[in-house]
């Protein structure tokens, strides 16, 4: 049976900074296939 992988990563996108506020982004990787998304939240 083949081994499967699953990874979840949350990070801030510093290149999209506006007035010191940066968006939180997410990335899910399953068996090498990547999906990126915005969490619709921001932090200072």
PQR file with spaces between the fields and no chain letter, atoms N, CA, C, O and H, PARSE charges and radii, in Angstrom:
ATOM       1  N    UNK     1       0.847   -1.179    0.000 -0.4000 1.5000
ATOM       2  CA   UNK     1       0.000    0.000    0.000 -0.0000 2.0000
ATOM       3  C    UNK     1       0.893    1.243    0.000  0.5500 1.7000
ATOM       4  O    UNK     1       1.880    1.305    0.733 -0.5500 1.4000
ATOM       5  N    UNK     2       0.541    2.224   -0.821 -0.4000 1.5000
ATOM       6  CA   UNK     2       1.327    3.454   -0.920 -0.0000 2.0000
ATOM       7  C    UNK     2       1.097    4.341    0.301  0.5500 1.7000
ATOM       8  O    UNK     2       0.002    4.382    0.863 -0.5500 1.4000
ATOM       9  H    UNK     2      -0.261    2.174   -1.416  0.4000 1.0000
ATOM      10  N    UNK     3       2.127    5.031    0.686 -0.4000 1.5000
ATOM      11  CA   UNK     3       2.027    5.945    1.822 -0.0000 2.0000
ATOM      12  C    UNK     3       1.455    7.280    1.339  0.5500 1.7000
ATOM      13  O    UNK     3       1.874    7.802    0.306 -0.5500 1.4000
ATOM      14  H    UNK     3       3.016    4.998    0.229  0.4000 1.0000
ATOM      15  N    UNK     4       0.513    7.819    2.080 -0.4000 1.5000
ATOM      16  CA   UNK     4      -0.061    9.116    1.721 -0.0000 2.0000
ATOM      17  C    UNK     4       0.418   10.176    2.707  0.5500 1.7000
ATOM      18  O    UNK     4       0.752    9.871    3.852 -0.5500 1.4000
ATOM      19  H    UNK     4       0.172    7.395    2.919  0.4000 1.0000
ATOM      20  N    UNK     5       0.447   11.419    2.249 -0.4000 1.5000
ATOM      21  CA   UNK     5       0.891   12.520    3.097 -0.0000 2.0000
ATOM      22  C    UNK     5      -0.192   13.586    3.173  0.5500 1.7000
ATOM      23  O    UNK     5      -0.987   13.759    2.249 -0.5500 1.4000
ATOM      24  H    UNK     5       0.176   11.667    1.319  0.4000 1.0000
ATOM      25  N    UNK     6      -0.203   14.289    4.288 -0.4000 1.5000
ATOM      26  CA   UNK     6      -1.178   15.353    4.514 -0.0000 2.0000
ATOM      27  C    UNK     6      -0.496   16.432    5.347  0.5500 1.7000
ATOM      28  O    UNK     6       0.005   16.152    6.436 -0.5500 1.4000
ATOM      29  H    UNK     6       0.442   14.148    5.038  0.4000 1.0000
ATOM      30  N    UNK     7      -0.474   17.667    4.841 -0.4000 1.5000
ATOM      31  CA   UNK     7       0.153   18.774    5.560 -0.0000 2.0000
ATOM      32  C    UNK     7      -0.783   19.974    5.547  0.5500 1.7000
ATOM      33  O    UNK     7      -1.467   20.229    4.556 -0.5500 1.4000
ATOM      34  H    UNK     7      -0.881   17.895    3.956  0.4000 1.0000
ATOM      35  N    UNK     8      -0.806   20.711    6.660 -0.4000 1.5000
ATOM      36  CA   UNK     8      -1.573   21.953    6.765 -0.0000 2.0000
ATOM      37  C    UNK     8      -0.624   23.031    7.259  0.5500 1.7000
ATOM      38  O    UNK     8       0.101   22.828    8.232 -0.5500 1.4000
ATOM      39  H    UNK     8      -0.251   20.504    7.465  0.4000 1.0000
ATOM      40  N    UNK     9      -0.628   24.181    6.587 -0.4000 1.5000
ATOM      41  CA   UNK     9       0.254   25.282    6.950 -0.0000 2.0000
ATOM      42  C    UNK     9      -0.543   26.580    6.961  0.5500 1.7000
ATOM      43  O    UNK     9      -1.282   26.865    6.018 -0.5500 1.4000
ATOM      44  H    UNK     9      -1.217   24.346    5.796  0.4000 1.0000
ATOM      45  N    UNK    10      -0.397   27.363    8.016 -0.4000 1.5000
ATOM      46  CA   UNK    10      -0.981   28.699    8.092 -0.0000 2.0000
ATOM      47  C    UNK    10       0.166   29.695    8.167  0.5500 1.7000
ATOM      48  O    UNK    10       1.137   29.468    8.888 -0.5500 1.4000
ATOM      49  H    UNK    10       0.204   27.132    8.781  0.4000 1.0000
ATOM      50  N    UNK    11       0.064   30.800    7.426 -0.4000 1.5000
ATOM      51  CA   UNK    11       1.127   31.798    7.403 -0.0000 2.0000
ATOM      52  C    UNK    11       0.545   33.172    7.125  0.5500 1.7000
ATOM      53  O    UNK    11      -0.578   33.293    6.636 -0.5500 1.4000
ATOM      54  H    UNK    11      -0.725   30.985    6.840  0.4000 1.0000
ATOM      55  N    UNK    12       1.314   34.211    7.441 -0.4000 1.5000
ATOM      56  CA   UNK    12       0.887   35.578    7.126 -0.0000 2.0000
ATOM      57  C    UNK    12       1.547   36.000    5.822  0.5500 1.7000
ATOM      58  O    UNK    12       2.720   35.711    5.585 -0.5500 1.4000
ATOM      59  H    UNK    12       2.226   34.114    7.839  0.4000 1.0000
ATOM      60  N    UNK    13       0.793   36.676    4.990 -0.4000 1.5000
ATOM      61  CA   UNK    13       1.284   37.110    3.688 -0.0000 2.0000
ATOM      62  C    UNK    13       1.796   38.545    3.814  0.5500 1.7000
ATOM      63  O    UNK    13       1.049   39.497    3.585 -0.5500 1.4000
ATOM      64  H    UNK    13      -0.160   36.911    5.182  0.4000 1.0000
ATOM      65  N    UNK    14       3.069   38.697    4.176 -0.4000 1.5000
ATOM      66  CA   UNK    14       3.662   40.009    4.403 -0.0000 2.0000
ATOM      67  C    UNK    14       3.683   40.902    3.183  0.5500 1.7000
ATOM      68  O    UNK    14       3.738   42.124    3.321 -0.5500 1.4000
ATOM      69  H    UNK    14       3.676   37.924    4.362  0.4000 1.0000
ATOM      70  N    UNK    15       3.641   40.324    1.978 -0.4000 1.5000
ATOM      71  CA   UNK    15       3.673   41.135    0.763 -0.0000 2.0000
ATOM      72  C    UNK    15       2.354   41.869    0.530  0.5500 1.7000
ATOM      73  O    UNK    15       2.307   42.797   -0.277 -0.5500 1.4000
ATOM      74  H    UNK    15       3.596   39.331    1.866  0.4000 1.0000
ATOM      75  N    UNK    16       1.290   41.477    1.216 -0.4000 1.5000
ATOM      76  CA   UNK    16      -0.019   42.119    1.063 -0.0000 2.0000
ATOM      77  C    UNK    16      -0.319   43.082    2.210  0.5500 1.7000
ATOM      78  O    UNK    16      -1.480   43.393    2.474 -0.5500 1.4000
ATOM      79  H    UNK    16       1.328   40.723    1.872  0.4000 1.0000
ATOM      80  N    UNK    17       0.725   43.553    2.888 -0.4000 1.5000
ATOM      81  CA   UNK    17       0.552   44.427    4.054 -0.0000 2.0000
ATOM      82  C    UNK    17      -0.139   45.730    3.662  0.5500 1.7000
ATOM      83  O    UNK    17       0.207   46.354    2.659 -0.5500 1.4000
ATOM      84  H    UNK    17       1.669   43.301    2.673  0.4000 1.0000
ATOM      85  N    UNK    18      -1.111   46.126    4.460 -0.4000 1.5000
ATOM      86  CA   UNK    18      -1.821   47.389    4.257 -0.0000 2.0000
ATOM      87  C    UNK    18      -2.064   47.999    5.629  0.5500 1.7000
ATOM      88  O    UNK    18      -2.795   47.433    6.442 -0.5500 1.4000
ATOM      89  H    UNK    18      -1.392   45.620    5.276  0.4000 1.0000
ATOM      90  N    UNK    19      -1.452   49.157    5.890 -0.4000 1.5000
ATOM      91  CA   UNK    19      -1.567   49.842    7.179 -0.0000 2.0000
ATOM      92  C    UNK    19      -1.134   48.959    8.349  0.5500 1.7000
ATOM      93  O    UNK    19      -1.711   49.043    9.433 -0.5500 1.4000
ATOM      94  H    UNK    19      -0.859   49.617    5.230  0.4000 1.0000
ATOM      95  N    UNK    20      -0.130   48.118    8.139 -0.4000 1.5000
ATOM      96  CA   UNK    20       0.378   47.261    9.207 -0.0000 2.0000
ATOM      97  C    UNK    20      -0.434   46.004    9.442  0.5500 1.7000
ATOM      98  O    UNK    20      -0.116   45.224   10.339 -0.5500 1.4000
ATOM      99  H    UNK    20       0.338   48.049    7.258  0.4000 1.0000
ATOM     100  N    UNK    21      -1.477   45.792    8.653 -0.4000 1.5000
ATOM     101  CA   UNK    21      -2.336   44.612    8.805 -0.0000 2.0000
ATOM     102  C    UNK    21      -2.011   43.631    7.677  0.5500 1.7000
ATOM     103  O    UNK    21      -1.946   44.015    6.509 -0.5500 1.4000
ATOM     104  H    UNK    21      -1.736   46.426    7.924  0.4000 1.0000
ATOM     105  N    UNK    22      -1.808   42.365    8.038 -0.4000 1.5000
ATOM     106  CA   UNK    22      -1.488   41.342    7.036 -0.0000 2.0000
ATOM     107  C    UNK    22      -2.512   40.206    7.099  0.5500 1.7000
ATOM     108  O    UNK    22      -2.968   39.843    8.184 -0.5500 1.4000
ATOM     109  H    UNK    22      -1.861   42.053    8.987  0.4000 1.0000
ATOM     110  N    UNK    23      -2.875   39.644    5.943 -0.4000 1.5000
ATOM     111  CA   UNK    23      -3.852   38.559    5.924 -0.0000 2.0000
ATOM     112  C    UNK    23      -3.244   37.213    6.321  0.5500 1.7000
ATOM     113  O    UNK    23      -2.060   36.964    6.094 -0.5500 1.4000
ATOM     114  H    UNK    23      -2.504   39.939    5.062  0.4000 1.0000
ATOM     115  N    UNK    24      -4.063   36.358    6.911 -0.4000 1.5000
ATOM     116  CA   UNK    24      -3.665   34.988    7.242 -0.0000 2.0000
ATOM     117  C    UNK    24      -4.059   34.098    6.068  0.5500 1.7000
ATOM     118  O    UNK    24      -5.205   34.105    5.621 -0.5500 1.4000
ATOM     119  H    UNK    24      -5.025   36.560    7.096  0.4000 1.0000
ATOM     120  N    UNK    25      -3.092   33.338    5.581 -0.4000 1.5000
ATOM     121  CA   UNK    25      -3.310   32.442    4.453 -0.0000 2.0000
ATOM     122  C    UNK    25      -3.158   30.997    4.925  0.5500 1.7000
ATOM     123  O    UNK    25      -2.547   30.737    5.961 -0.5500 1.4000
ATOM     124  H    UNK    25      -2.161   33.332    5.944  0.4000 1.0000
ATOM     125  N    UNK    26      -3.712   30.071    4.167 -0.4000 1.5000
ATOM     126  CA   UNK    26      -3.591   28.659    4.484 -0.0000 2.0000
ATOM     127  C    UNK    26      -3.161   27.868    3.263  0.5500 1.7000
ATOM     128  O    UNK    26      -3.432   28.257    2.127 -0.5500 1.4000
ATOM     129  H    UNK    26      -4.208   30.282    3.325  0.4000 1.0000
ATOM     130  N    UNK    27      -2.486   26.751    3.510 -0.4000 1.5000
ATOM     131  CA   UNK    27      -2.069   25.864    2.420 -0.0000 2.0000
ATOM     132  C    UNK    27      -2.252   24.430    2.888  0.5500 1.7000
ATOM     133  O    UNK    27      -1.757   24.053    3.950 -0.5500 1.4000
ATOM     134  H    UNK    27      -2.266   26.435    4.433  0.4000 1.0000
ATOM     135  N    UNK    28      -2.955   23.635    2.105 -0.4000 1.5000
ATOM     136  CA   UNK    28      -3.148   22.216    2.394 -0.0000 2.0000
ATOM     137  C    UNK    28      -2.474   21.430    1.276  0.5500 1.7000
ATOM     138  O    UNK    28      -2.696   21.700    0.095 -0.5500 1.4000
ATOM     139  H    UNK    28      -3.356   23.941    1.242  0.4000 1.0000
ATOM     140  N    UNK    29      -1.653   20.459    1.654 -0.4000 1.5000
ATOM     141  CA   UNK    29      -0.984   19.601    0.681 -0.0000 2.0000
ATOM     142  C    UNK    29      -1.379   18.157    0.962  0.5500 1.7000
ATOM     143  O    UNK    29      -1.208   17.664    2.077 -0.5500 1.4000
ATOM     144  H    UNK    29      -1.473   20.240    2.613  0.4000 1.0000
ATOM     145  N    UNK    30      -1.908   17.485   -0.053 -0.4000 1.5000
ATOM     146  CA   UNK    30      -2.281   16.076    0.057 -0.0000 2.0000
ATOM     147  C    UNK    30      -1.609   15.332   -1.086  0.5500 1.7000
ATOM     148  O    UNK    30      -1.905   15.575   -2.256 -0.5500 1.4000
ATOM     149  H    UNK    30      -2.048   17.886   -0.959  0.4000 1.0000
ATOM     150  N    UNK    31      -0.711   14.432   -0.742 -0.4000 1.5000
ATOM     151  CA   UNK    31       0.036   13.646   -1.728 -0.0000 2.0000
ATOM     152  C    UNK    31       0.673   14.519   -2.805  0.5500 1.7000
ATOM     153  O    UNK    31       0.685   14.146   -3.978 -0.5500 1.4000
ATOM     154  H    UNK    31      -0.471   14.235    0.209  0.4000 1.0000
ATOM     155  N    UNK    32       1.201   15.679   -2.415 -0.4000 1.5000
ATOM     156  CA   UNK    32       1.889   16.564   -3.345 -0.0000 2.0000
ATOM     157  C    UNK    32       1.000   17.552   -4.076  0.5500 1.7000
ATOM     158  O    UNK    32       1.510   18.443   -4.756 -0.5500 1.4000
ATOM     159  H    UNK    32       1.190   15.982   -1.462  0.4000 1.0000
ATOM     160  N    UNK    33      -0.310   17.424   -3.957 -0.4000 1.5000
ATOM     161  CA   UNK    33      -1.241   18.362   -4.580 -0.0000 2.0000
ATOM     162  C    UNK    33      -1.536   19.481   -3.588  0.5500 1.7000
ATOM     163  O    UNK    33      -1.957   19.230   -2.459 -0.5500 1.4000
ATOM     164  H    UNK    33      -0.725   16.701   -3.405  0.4000 1.0000
ATOM     165  N    UNK    34      -1.309   20.726   -4.026 -0.4000 1.5000
ATOM     166  CA   UNK    34      -1.403   21.878   -3.130 -0.0000 2.0000
ATOM     167  C    UNK    34      -2.660   22.688   -3.412  0.5500 1.7000
ATOM     168  O    UNK    34      -3.031   22.899   -4.567 -0.5500 1.4000
ATOM     169  H    UNK    34      -0.968   20.930   -4.944  0.4000 1.0000
ATOM     170  N    UNK    35      -3.316   23.143   -2.334 -0.4000 1.5000
ATOM     171  CA   UNK    35      -4.439   24.079   -2.430 -0.0000 2.0000
ATOM     172  C    UNK    35      -4.162   25.216   -1.461  0.5500 1.7000
ATOM     173  O    UNK    35      -3.905   24.984   -0.280 -0.5500 1.4000
ATOM     174  H    UNK    35      -3.014   22.971   -1.396  0.4000 1.0000
ATOM     175  N    UNK    36      -4.215   26.457   -1.964 -0.4000 1.5000
ATOM     176  CA   UNK    36      -3.992   27.628   -1.127 -0.0000 2.0000
ATOM     177  C    UNK    36      -5.290   28.396   -0.999  0.5500 1.7000
ATOM     178  O    UNK    36      -6.119   28.391   -1.909 -0.5500 1.4000
ATOM     179  H    UNK    36      -4.424   26.646   -2.923  0.4000 1.0000
ATOM     180  N    UNK    37      -5.466   29.069    0.154 -0.4000 1.5000
ATOM     181  CA   UNK    37      -6.703   29.806    0.384 -0.0000 2.0000
ATOM     182  C    UNK    37      -6.469   30.919    1.389  0.5500 1.7000
ATOM     183  O    UNK    37      -5.504   30.892    2.153 -0.5500 1.4000
ATOM     184  H    UNK    37      -4.793   29.073    0.893  0.4000 1.0000
ATOM     185  N    UNK    38      -7.360   31.896    1.379 -0.4000 1.5000
ATOM     186  CA   UNK    38      -7.347   32.967    2.366 -0.0000 2.0000
ATOM     187  C    UNK    38      -8.255   32.565    3.512  0.5500 1.7000
ATOM     188  O    UNK    38      -9.341   32.031    3.287 -0.5500 1.4000
ATOM     189  H    UNK    38      -8.144   31.918    0.758  0.4000 1.0000
ATOM     190  N    UNK    39      -7.821   32.818    4.741 -0.4000 1.5000
ATOM     191  CA   UNK    39      -8.632   32.498    5.919 -0.0000 2.0000
ATOM     192  C    UNK    39      -9.645   33.597    6.218  0.5500 1.7000
ATOM     193  O    UNK    39     -10.439   33.470    7.150 -0.5500 1.4000
ATOM     194  H    UNK    39      -6.938   33.252    4.923  0.4000 1.0000
ATOM     195  N    UNK    40      -9.626   34.682    5.430 -0.4000 1.5000
ATOM     196  CA   UNK    40     -10.539   35.820    5.613 -0.0000 2.0000
ATOM     197  C    UNK    40     -10.357   36.481    6.973  0.5500 1.7000
ATOM     198  O    UNK    40     -11.294   37.067    7.514 -0.5500 1.4000
ATOM     199  H    UNK    40      -8.981   34.786    4.672  0.4000 1.0000
ATOM     200  N    UNK    41      -9.136   36.385    7.529 -0.4000 1.5000
ATOM     201  CA   UNK    41      -8.793   37.016    8.804 -0.0000 2.0000
ATOM     202  C    UNK    41      -7.465   37.747    8.627  0.5500 1.7000
ATOM     203  O    UNK    41      -6.648   37.371    7.786 -0.5500 1.4000
ATOM     204  H    UNK    41      -8.374   35.908    7.089  0.4000 1.0000
ATOM     205  N    UNK    42      -7.256   38.785    9.421 -0.4000 1.5000
ATOM     206  CA   UNK    42      -6.009   39.545    9.369 -0.0000 2.0000
ATOM     207  C    UNK    42      -5.471   39.745   10.780  0.5500 1.7000
ATOM     208  O    UNK    42      -6.210   39.653   11.760 -0.5500 1.4000
ATOM     209  H    UNK    42      -7.920   39.090   10.104  0.4000 1.0000
ATOM     210  N    UNK    43      -4.162   40.022   10.867 -0.4000 1.5000
ATOM     211  CA   UNK    43      -3.518   40.295   12.151 -0.0000 2.0000
ATOM     212  C    UNK    43      -2.643   41.534   12.006  0.5500 1.7000
ATOM     213  O    UNK    43      -2.248   41.905   10.901 -0.5500 1.4000
ATOM     214  H    UNK    43      -3.561   40.096   10.071  0.4000 1.0000
ATOM     215  N    UNK    44      -2.347   42.164   13.132 -0.4000 1.5000
ATOM     216  CA   UNK    44      -1.466   43.341   13.136 -0.0000 2.0000
ATOM     217  C    UNK    44      -0.025   42.922   13.093  0.5500 1.7000
ATOM     218  O    UNK    44       0.865   43.773   13.090 -0.5500 1.4000
ATOM     219  H    UNK    44      -2.668   41.862   14.030  0.4000 1.0000
